[in-house]
Amino acid sequence: MDAYDVVDWRRRVFALYAEVRAEADPAAGHARWREVRDDLFAHHAASPLLPDLREGFRGLTVAPYDPAWRFEVEVRAAEPTPWEVQTGTDGVVAFEQLGVAPLPGVGDVDVWRLTSYGGGLFVPLRDAGCGRPGGAYGGGRYLLDTVKGADLGGDGGRLVIDLNFAYAPSCAYDPSWACPLAPPGNRVDVEVPVGELALS
């Protein structure tokens, strides 16, 4: 892949999440999200799937939509604690805690602000099912990564956090990608059975 492939991938992801936000029915938005992501993973030059995984690829493993896992939450302010992630490809990626999002029945998760070029909000999650059979990628998943287009909406300090849209970072498929994984404030003891699960 080259830089233009990555740019095209990002454009498509931004457009996809714009479609999802515009859809009045979250389940219909989720169906579209699944459809477009499956196509991107199967056919796009910037797909994180390694060539051996693309052969016979029939789609990502995603649980059926469950509205019980969709939340619109008010983010509580938090001390602007820094978090730096050392990566092999991007050097040090710097974040600062913006707040805490309370997810009923799940727990509180930290909301991070990317402090380097591009800005954006970032909410990773590692739940109790990660790394277990039938669960998600062991390193956790992303709920929001707005600098890369993964944005479900909100207004001011309110965010839509829909765990049905939790997705594995690129490093789950290709170890050459460097991905920030969930720090302690983004790990919960509850199993989240929705969203993208590990490939079966």
Backbone hydrogen bonds, N-H to C=O, Kabsch-Sander energy under -0.5 kcal/mol:
donor,donor_aa,acceptor,acceptor_aa,energy
5,D,2,D,-0.6
6,V,2,D,-1.8
7,V,3,A,-2.3
8,D,4,Y,-2.3
9,W,5,D,-2.4
10,R,6,V,-2.6
11,R,7,V,-2.5
12,R,8,D,-2.3
13,V,9,W,-2.3
14,F,10,R,-2.9
15,A,11,R,-2.4
16,L,12,R,-2.3
17,Y,13,V,-2.5
18,A,14,F,-1.8
19,E,15,A,-2.0
20,V,16,L,-2.3
21,R,17,Y,-2.5
22,A,18,A,-1.7
23,E,19,E,-1.1
23,E,20,V,-0.6
29,G,25,D,-2.2
30,H,26,P,-2.2
31,A,27,A,-2.0
32,R,28,A,-2.1
33,W,29,G,-2.3
34,R,30,H,-2.4
35,E,31,A,-2.2
36,V,32,R,-2.7
37,R,33,W,-2.2
38,D,34,R,-2.5
39,D,35,E,-1.7
40,L,36,V,-2.6
41,F,37,R,-2.9
42,A,38,D,-2.0
43,H,39,D,-2.5
44,H,40,L,-2.2
47,S,44,H,-1.8
53,L,50,L,-1.4
54,R,50,L,-1.4
55,E,51,P,-1.2
57,F,54,R,-1.9
61,T,197,L,-0.5
62,V,60,L,-0.9
63,A,195,G,-2.1
69,W,66,D,-2.0
70,R,67,P,-1.6
71,F,161,I,-1.9
73,V,71,F,-0.5
73,V,159,L,-2.5
75,V,73,V,-0.6
75,V,157,G,-2.9
76,R,100,V,-2.8
78,A,98,L,-1.2
81,T,79,E,-2.9
83,W,95,F,-2.3
85,V,93,V,-2.7
86,Q,84,E,-0.6
87,T,85,V,-0.6
87,T,91,G,-2.5
91,G,87,T,-0.7
93,V,85,V,-3.0
93,V,91,G,-0.5
94,A,92,V,-0.6
95,F,83,W,-2.9
96,E,113,R,-1.9
97,Q,81,T,-2.8
98,L,111,V,-3.0
99,G,111,V,-1.6
100,V,76,R,-2.3
101,A,109,V,-3.3
103,L,101,A,-0.6
103,L,107,G,-1.8
106,V,103,L,-2.5
107,G,103,L,-2.7
109,V,101,A,-2.2
110,D,185,G,-1.5
111,V,99,G,-2.8
112,W,110,D,-0.5
112,W,122,F,-2.4
113,R,96,E,-2.8
114,L,120,G,-2.8
115,T,94,A,-2.1
115,T,113,R,-0.5
116,S,94,A,-0.7
119,G,116,S,-1.8
122,F,112,W,-2.5
123,V,144,L,-2.6
125,L,141,R,-2.9
126,R,186,N,-2.4
128,A,190,V,-1.9
130,C,127,D,-1.6
131,G,136,A,-3.1
132,R,129,G,-2.0
135,G,132,R,-2.6
140,G,137,Y,-1.9
141,R,125,L,-3.2
142,Y,167,Y,-3.1
143,L,123,V,-3.1
144,L,123,V,-1.2
145,D,150,A,-2.3
146,T,121,L,-2.1
148,K,145,D,-1.9
149,G,146,T,-1.3
150,A,145,D,-1.5
151,D,149,G,-1.7
155,D,158,R,-0.8
158,R,155,D,-2.1
159,L,73,V,-2.5
160,V,153,G,-2.4
161,I,71,F,-3.0
161,I,159,L,-0.7
162,D,160,V,-0.5
163,L,69,W,-2.4
163,L,161,I,-0.7
165,F,162,D,-2.1
166,A,163,L,-1.5
167,Y,142,Y,-2.2
172,A,169,P,-2.1
173,Y,170,S,-2.0
174,D,170,S,-1.9
177,W,174,D,-2.0
179,C,177,W,-0.6
182,A,139,G,-0.8
186,N,183,P,-2.4
187,R,184,P,-1.5
188,V,126,R,-2.2
196,E,166,A,-3.2
197,L,61,T,-3.7
198,A,135,G,-2.5
